[in-house]
Amino acid sequence: MTRLNRILCFAAAACLMGADNPKDADTKSWWRTTEILSADNMEGRDTGSAAYQRAADYVADRFRKAGLQPAGDNHTFFQSVAMSEVAVDTATFTVERDHGAALPIEFLQQITVTPSTGLPPETEAPLTFRGYCGKEAMKDITGKIVVCFGTQRQGLPAGAERTANARAGNAAGILTVDDPYFTIEPPRWPAAYARTVSLTAPSANPLLTMRLSSKVFPALIDGAGQDAAAVLMAGGHKEALKSFDIPARLRIHTHVTQKAYSSPNVLATLPGGPEYVVIAAHLDGYGYGTPVLGDKLYNGALDDAAYVALIIQFADNLHSQHLTLKRSILFCAFTGEEKGLLGSNYFVAHPTVPTAQLAADINLDQLRPLFPLNILTASAIDDSTLGQTARQVGSTMGIELRPDREPERGLIRRADNFPFLRIGVPAIGFVFGYDPGTDAERRYREWYDVRYHRPQDDVTQPMNFEAAAKFNQFFYKLTEAVASAPERPAFLPGSPYAKH
């Protein structure tokens, strides 16, 4: 395509869906709903916002028109979820040295902080580097801000362990430096905002918890007599890291606000038998946040408006086909996923149908139809017979189903299928897969770098609609297979999620 044609294409309404366009009626209808849910007037559907409620009202209306029955509170389509929010609205971070100029660090661009009630408005404390911040390295840290290398590698202290060790040593705070060598999921900046949203009131005795871009690390440790690049490389390769003090103090000023609100899950059923197959996607997005390339509206088209649209499309299809299934289908558009799986966690703690009748959960999130669909990575695929059914359906469509080959990313814990697994309900979710070194991998990595949790995840992005249509058909077939199977899905021997 010539430069002029590209300009004309992007100027034309017909080209707003990227380099490809949906061809069949089902995919066109699905994408029209995606456009509605991710349009600018939905304002990114931030949890608890008026825009989120507009999106929830739209989904409920579509469920109603598809002939679904309400499955929320008081015979409505809504399950109200109460939440508490703490936000750091403004903050300044300055490295103060005994000699030389102070170093300002830019909030949300280079450093961020985990908001919490009781977060002191002012903190100033000396800095000390303690490697991976394992227990043995966390001696004599009282009153200090501990700088830790933020590894995600297996066999080294994870974030929760680092934080626990800092708290046990009475540190004034913990500053985790990004691992620039974790290339399967590189650290992302800017941060959209600094908010903590929870189902319960957050702790009033916080540890000051911060994250720092590795690009700032050399300036942070200036004067310590250390080679910053060598330290980062050693950490990125799981090599030993020595502790050292940093001849500087970090001064922090924060302005914290708090509020409480509710945000609904949207729930509906297609009645069948007494058991339920849950199909779910999350309705919430990020809303407005730190601008990226001049755009501050995080539309959340593929994450996850497109897959709320898909369960709506499936409801329309079932309504027109008048199918009778062995099991009921429970349609769930969850709130608060981006804030920590809040809606799904609330639902499994307060189910609107009996927990014992939840037969399976099929979750739609993190799907990226950017290249031909030949491989799907499936979370928990080897934990239950759901994985076997998915493989059988995929085999009829030329789709290979694989377990997650990058488990250090922890994708299984980052989507709404995880709360169902924790209560002993077989659950599965999918990501478009690829082989290393292929164009598919390049496109996947590029999407993560450029669009994931950014304003650029909108309906103008390049799409492979043939691949999207193929996945949609896979999802329809899988759900119908699970809802029609003689046997209820079951965990396989050895699964950590099986209830004993």
Number of C-alpha atoms within 10 A of each C-alpha: 7 7 8 8 10 13 11 12 16 15 11 10 9 10 17 18 19 17 15 14 18 18 11 11 9 17 21 15 17 23 25 12 22 23 21 18 29 27 18 16 13 21 23 30 30 26 27 20 18 14 19 24 18 16 25 25 16 15 23 23 13 18 25 15 12 19 16 24 18 21 22 22 15 10 11 14 26 22 25 18 21 17 20 16 22 22 21 20 13 14 19 16 20 18 22 20 18 9 9 7 9 14 15 14 20 16 18 21 16 19 23 26 22 17 27 26 18 14 21 15 11 12 17 19 19 21 26 25 25 22 24 27 29 18 16 9 17 24 15 11 22 16 15 21 26 29 29 25 25 27 24 18 17 10 8 15 19 16 17 9 15 23 24 15 21 29 19 14 18 18 22 22 26 26 23 26 22 24 23 18 16 17 10 11 15 14 17 17 17 19 18 23 19 19 19 19 23 18 18 10 14 17 11 10 10 17 22 22 20 17 19 28 21 22 14 17 17 16 13 25 22 15 14 16 11 13 11 19 13 11 18 24 14 15 21 20 13 16 11 11 18 11 16 16 16 20 19 22 21 21 16 17 15 19 15 20 15 15 10 14 13 16 25 25 28 30 26 25 22 25 17 16 15 14 22 28 27 23 22 26 29 28 34 33 27 23 22 19 19 19 15 17 9 8 13 17 23 30 32 31 27 24 29 27 30 29 27 28 26 25 24 22 23 21 24 19 15 18 15 11 9 8 11 15 17 18 24 22 29 24 27 27 28 28 34 29 21 22 18 18 21 24 33 28 22 20 21 18 13 13 15 14 16 12 17 10 15 24 24 29 28 23 24 25 23 19 20 22 23 20 22 16 23 17 18 23 20 23 25 24 23 18 22 23 19 26 25 15 18 24 20 16 20 21 12 10 15 12 20 18 23 20 16 20 10 11 12 13 15 12 17 18 14 16 23 31 30 26 23 25 23 16 14 21 27 30 32 27 25 27 19 24 27 21 9 9 8 10 12 18 17 14 16 18 17 12 17 18 16 14 19 18 20 29 26 21 22 26 22 15 17 18 20 18 24 20 18 23 20 18 22 20 16 18 23 16 15 20 22 19 18 26 26 18 13 10 10 18 22 17 22 16 11 10 12 13 21 18 11 5
